[in-house]
Amino acid sequence: MNTTYDVIIVGGGVIGTSIAHYVSKTKKRVLVLEKNTIASGASSAAAGLLGVQAEWETYDPLYDLARKSLNMFSSLATELRETTGVDIGYREKGIYKVACTLKEERHLRQTMAWQQQAGEEAEWLTGEKLREREPSVSLDVIAAVYYPTDGHVLAPELTRAFMLSAARHGTDIREYTDVHRLLIEDKKVIGVETNHGTFYGEQVVVAAGAWSTPFLRLFDETYGTYPVKGVCIAVLSEQPLLDVPIFKEGFYIVPKPNGRYIIGATVIPRSFNQSVEVGDIAELLHKAKELVPKIEYATWDTAWAGLRPQSETNYLYIGKHDEIEGLYACTGHYRNGILLSPISGYMMAELLAGNESYNNLERRIHLGSTN
Ligand SMILES: Cc1cc2nc3c(=O)[nH]c(=O)nc-3n(C[C@H](O)[C@H](O)[C@H](O)COP(=O)(O)OP(=O)(O)OC[C@H]3O[C@@H](n4cnc5c(N)ncnc54)[C@H](O)[C@@H]3O)c2cc1C
């Protein structure tokens, strides 16, 4: 295997593999280093919601990026299927955001109003109208907004497809390779030191998710990521329960192929512990039953936890180091890294090719109201 590269990417989650996918198409020699296995971090824990309108309750600059990223999924799904044979399970059927109290209903109307003013599509539904489309939804739901352009994907498959596509374009991928430190000489990055030796590269990108802090500190002492643990569960139902995901205050039920429903997620900041507690499962099942009572008759599938990479400064880090030549970062995507993966990979490929307009470290992008 070659040990001198144009670009070395630290981290094999959806962000690292998306960068590898886009950069490898520019004929650069790329290496992805992953301390465990590809997609072993947050990226396979995600429910895969692509909720631009469902997630953003007020406008911020990241909204525009999220919208651009969502618009990339349709052609990306086709491209990845053709290149890798992997179906990323992209569904363009929208998301329902629901309200059970008058206060929640008022809040939904306010969010819908600014989105419609911004030219976005949104449809108001009474509880009855929603139940005509989704008969299993509880009578407790009094109103909903339908966001027809939101969607969802299979997050682990998306990451795997990015990885396979990058490999087809010549990227080397090394799993179980832990990057211990970056090698910097005369204010220029020259490679990385790992548990399997040294790898040399002209450009190094930090995409290590919740574990990025030691590398981000090279940019600024205030930069860092911290983990926000999230637990999800999955159940199986032969009887269809939902056609389209429903979303309420960060909680969601997402229908997946073969009668599988992902229910998520808990929010526990600053915990690297990835165990699933019985209380987490009880909390998620309780909320799910409130929205879809028939979920009680579903059968148990599985539960898991993952660590969302939240930014210490509340800004997404996409950019290059001011002084250390060849050093880049792309991390801090918190709860929307699956949604933001195509645009992040695309922007990093442009930036690595010298397109300075994609440097967002100086005008960092605020993570917005989803925190
Ligand atoms: C429960 C849950 C539900 C979610 N649902 C959604 C959703 O519906 N929609 C959405 O858009 N987002 C969702 N997210 C968020 C999304 O999963 C993340 O934003 C995204 O996966 C972050 O990707 P990443 O590549 O930055 O991080 P990760 O996937 O964590 O990848 C980072 C990788 O870097 C590796 N690494 C770390 N340090 C080193 C090192 N020193 N050397 C080598 N490798 C290293 C790690 O092992 C890891 O594999 C969810 C997250 C969770 C936890």
The ligand as an SDF file (V2000), in Angstrom:
LIG
                    3D

 53 58  0  0  0  0  0  0  0  0999 V2000
  -28.8710    8.3440   17.9200 C   0  0  0  0  0  0  0  0  0  0  0  0
  -28.4650    9.2720   16.8120 C   0  0  0  0  0  0  0  0  0  0  0  0
  -29.3880    9.6090   15.8310 C   0  0  0  0  0  0  0  0  0  0  0  0
  -29.0200   10.4680   14.7780 C   0  0  0  0  0  0  0  0  0  0  0  0
  -29.9350   10.7380   13.8070 N   0  0  0  0  0  0  0  0  0  0  0  0
  -29.5870   11.5210   12.7690 C   0  0  0  0  0  0  0  0  0  0  0  0
  -30.4990   11.7740   11.7070 C   0  0  0  0  0  0  0  0  0  0  0  0
  -31.6310   11.2620   11.7160 O   0  0  0  0  0  0  0  0  0  0  0  0
  -30.0990   12.5980   10.6930 N   0  0  0  0  0  0  0  0  0  0  0  0
  -28.8590   13.1590   10.6520 C   0  0  0  0  0  0  0  0  0  0  0  0
  -28.5630   13.9000    9.7060 O   0  0  0  0  0  0  0  0  0  0  0  0
  -27.9680   12.9270   11.6450 N   0  0  0  0  0  0  0  0  0  0  0  0
  -28.2990   12.1370   12.6850 C   0  0  0  0  0  0  0  0  0  0  0  0
  -27.4120   11.9030   13.6960 N   0  0  0  0  0  0  0  0  0  0  0  0
  -26.1420   12.6240   13.6870 C   0  0  0  0  0  0  0  0  0  0  0  0
  -25.1330   11.9540   12.7790 C   0  0  0  0  0  0  0  0  0  0  0  0
  -25.1010   10.5720   13.0470 O   0  0  0  0  0  0  0  0  0  0  0  0
  -23.7580   12.5950   12.9750 C   0  0  0  0  0  0  0  0  0  0  0  0
  -23.8220   14.0000   12.8560 O   0  0  0  0  0  0  0  0  0  0  0  0
  -22.7560   12.0620   11.9420 C   0  0  0  0  0  0  0  0  0  0  0  0
  -22.7930   10.6580   11.8940 O   0  0  0  0  0  0  0  0  0  0  0  0
  -21.3480   12.5540   12.2580 C   0  0  0  0  0  0  0  0  0  0  0  0
  -20.4800   11.9330   11.3570 O   0  0  0  0  0  0  0  0  0  0  0  0
  -18.9220   11.9800   11.6060 P   0  0  0  0  0  0  0  0  0  0  0  0
  -18.3000   11.2650   10.4650 O   0  0  0  0  0  0  0  0  0  0  0  0
  -18.4910   13.3720   11.9020 O   0  0  0  0  0  0  0  0  0  0  0  0
  -18.7200   11.1880   12.9910 O   0  0  0  0  0  0  0  0  0  0  0  0
  -18.6030    9.5970   13.2700 P   0  0  0  0  0  0  0  0  0  0  0  0
  -19.5860    8.8150   12.4940 O   0  0  0  0  0  0  0  0  0  0  0  0
  -18.6060    9.4210   14.7490 O   0  0  0  0  0  0  0  0  0  0  0  0
  -17.1790    9.2590   12.6770 O   0  0  0  0  0  0  0  0  0  0  0  0
  -15.9720    9.6890   13.2510 C   0  0  0  0  0  0  0  0  0  0  0  0
  -15.0100    8.5140   13.1030 C   0  0  0  0  0  0  0  0  0  0  0  0
  -13.7030    8.9450   13.4500 O   0  0  0  0  0  0  0  0  0  0  0  0
  -13.0470    7.8460   14.0520 C   0  0  0  0  0  0  0  0  0  0  0  0
  -11.9180    8.3710   14.8240 N   0  0  0  0  0  0  0  0  0  0  0  0
  -11.9750    9.1470   15.9250 C   0  0  0  0  0  0  0  0  0  0  0  0
  -10.7260    9.4520   16.3510 N   0  0  0  0  0  0  0  0  0  0  0  0
   -9.8670    8.8530   15.4930 C   0  0  0  0  0  0  0  0  0  0  0  0
   -8.4440    8.7750   15.4200 C   0  0  0  0  0  0  0  0  0  0  0  0
   -7.6640    9.3850   16.3270 N   0  0  0  0  0  0  0  0  0  0  0  0
   -7.8850    8.0390   14.4210 N   0  0  0  0  0  0  0  0  0  0  0  0
   -8.6740    7.4090   13.4880 C   0  0  0  0  0  0  0  0  0  0  0  0
  -10.0280    7.4450   13.5360 N   0  0  0  0  0  0  0  0  0  0  0  0
  -10.6200    8.1670   14.5150 C   0  0  0  0  0  0  0  0  0  0  0  0
  -14.1230    7.2270   14.9200 C   0  0  0  0  0  0  0  0  0  0  0  0
  -13.8200    5.8850   15.2510 O   0  0  0  0  0  0  0  0  0  0  0  0
  -15.3560    7.3720   14.0350 C   0  0  0  0  0  0  0  0  0  0  0  0
  -15.5930    6.2060   13.2590 O   0  0  0  0  0  0  0  0  0  0  0  0
  -27.7210   11.0220   14.7340 C   0  0  0  0  0  0  0  0  0  0  0  0
  -26.7930   10.6600   15.7010 C   0  0  0  0  0  0  0  0  0  0  0  0
  -27.1460    9.7860   16.7300 C   0  0  0  0  0  0  0  0  0  0  0  0
  -26.1250    9.4020   17.7510 C   0  0  0  0  0  0  0  0  0  0  0  0
  1  2  1  0
  2  3  1  0
  2 52  2  0
  3  4  2  0
  4  5  1  0
  4 50  1  0
  5  6  2  0
  6  7  1  0
  6 13  1  0
  7  8  2  0
  7  9  1  0
  9 10  1  0
 10 11  2  0
 10 12  1  0
 12 13  2  0
 13 14  1  0
 14 15  1  0
 14 50  1  0
 15 16  1  0
 16 17  1  0
 16 18  1  0
 18 19  1  0
 18 20  1  0
 20 21  1  0
 20 22  1  0
 22 23  1  0
 23 24  1  0
 24 25  2  0
 24 26  1  0
 24 27  1  0
 27 28  1  0
 28 29  2  0
 28 30  1  0
 28 31  1  0
 31 32  1  0
 32 33  1  0
 33 34  1  0
 33 48  1  0
 34 35  1  0
 35 36  1  0
 35 46  1  0
 36 37  1  0
 36 45  1  0
 37 38  2  0
 38 39  1  0
 39 40  1  0
 39 45  2  0
 40 41  1  0
 40 42  2  0
 42 43  1  0
 43 44  2  0
 44 45  1  0
 46 47  1  0
 46 48  1  0
 48 49  1  0
 50 51  2  0
 51 52  1  0
 52 53  1  0
M  END
$$$$
